[in-house]
Amino acid sequence: MNQTKRILLALLILVVLAGGLLAVEAWRGKALTKSLDVSLEPGDVPVYQEEALIAAFNAEDLSDLQQVSFVDAEEGKTQEGWLLYDIFEKYLNTRSWDDSTQIVVSSSSREKSVTVTWGEVKDTNNMVMFDLSGRGTLKLVSSLLEQLDVRDEWVQDVDKIEVIAP
């Protein structure tokens, strides 16, 4: 192999490596841009995973989801809203979550939070759902889960959700 062919081969290798690096960086930039596309509006409930904002929604965004209801055992009032499972399926990529993935739903104004697992949320018989409060904010309720089965345990004025993968 003569000197010219070696130089051309070396240049070709450098061009291929540079092109590969550019392609990888372009792909990483797209992934970063997707996570930054989430913007918060007043009244939105932000969803964080590993301290990154991954989604946000409000009651108006849920209008196209099927509503469900149950009658609470304490006061006999109908609680009607949207399953947390349906909301997460609409806004998040839940395929990598296992049943032990924790979901912390909190209200800073009420200084209250509750932790449920993805397995509990996935089981739609538990009726883990958001209902509209009298003030128009979202409250997390459930008819069967021990940590949400009475009114005092419900999380009203929800303003943050955090997903903690195992």
N, C-alpha and C positions, 0 to 999 in steps of 0.2 A: 504494500500500500504506500503510495507516494505521499509527500508532505501536503499537497493540496487536498487530497481526499481525506486525510486525517483532520485537517482544519475544517473542512465542510461538515464532516461527521460531528466534530465537537460543537460547531455552531448549531447544527440540527438538534443535538441533544439539549443544548442551552435553550433553544426556542421552545422545544417540547416541555421542558421543566418550567420555564417562565409561563407558558400557556396553561399548564396544570395549576400552578400557583394562582394565577389570575382567576381561573375557573372556580377553585376552592374558595377564594376570597369573595367572589361574586355570589356564590351560594350562601356563604356565611352572612353576607350583607343582606340578602333577601330574608333569611331566617330572623335576623335582628330587626329588620323593618317590620315584619309581621308582628312581632311582639310589641313594637312601638306604635302600631296602628290603633291600639286601644286608647280611647280618650274618655275622660270622665266628664259628665255633665252633672249639674246639680240634681240630687235625688237618686243618682246611680248607686248601685251596690257593686263595689269593686271586688274582683276575685283575684287573689294572689296565690302564686305557687313558687316556693323557694325565693320569696321576697320580690318576685317579678309580677307586675300587673299583667294578667293573662286574659281578662275579660271584664266587662261591666254591663249591667243591665238595670232596668227599672221596671215598674209595674206596667207601663205602656208597652214596653218591648215584649211582654209576655202575652199580649192579647190574642196572638195567633195560636197559642198552646191550648190544649184541651183542659178545661177546668174540672176539678174533682171536689168532692165535699164529704164531710162527715159531721155528725152531731156530737159535740163535746159532752162528756159524761157529767161534768160538774154542773153546768147551767142549762144543758139541753139546747144550746144555740148551734145553728148550722155554721160551720167553718168552711168557706169555699175559696179555692185558690188553685195554685199550680204546683204540681209535684216537683220537688227539687231535682229528682232524677231527670225529668223532661227538660228542665232548664239547663242542667249541665250537659245533657246530650245535644242541646241546641247550640250552646256557646263554647263548649270545651271539648278537647280531645281526651276522652276518658278511656280509650282502649288500653293504655298502659297502666291504668289503676287496678290494683287488686282489692279484694274485699276489706283488707285492713287499712287501706288509705284513709287517713283521718280528714274530716272536714270540720273546721271550726267556724261557727257562725256567731257573730258578735254585734253588740250594740254599745257604742261608746257612751251615748247619752244615758242609757239605762245601767251602764257598767255591768253588763250581763253577757255571758257567752255559753255556748253548748258545743260539745264535740260529738259528732256522729261518725260512723264509718261508712265507707262507700257501700259495703255489703248491706247495711241497714237502709241506706237511701235507695239502693237498687231494688230492694224488696218493696214493691209498690203497695203491698198490703199494710205496711207500716204507716202509710199516708204521711210521710215527711214532706211537708209542703209549705209554700209561702201563701199567706192570706193577707188581704188588705186590712190594716187597722182602721179604726174610726177616723184617724188623722190622715189617711191616705198613704201611710208608709207600710213597708212589708214587715210581717211578723212570721217567724218560723214556728210551726205547730206540728203536732202529730197526735194520732189517736191511740197508738199502741206503744211507742217507745217509752221506756221507763223514765228517761231523762227529759221527756217532753209531754208526758201524758196528762199533766194538770196545768191549768192556766198560769199558775205562779211560775212555772218552769219555761213557759214560752218566751222566745226572744223577740221582743217588740222593737220597732225602729231599727231594723238591721241596717248596718252601714259598712260591714266588712265580712268577707268570707276568705278563709285561708285553707288551702289544700296542702296537706302534709303527707307526702308519699313515704312509705317505709324504706 
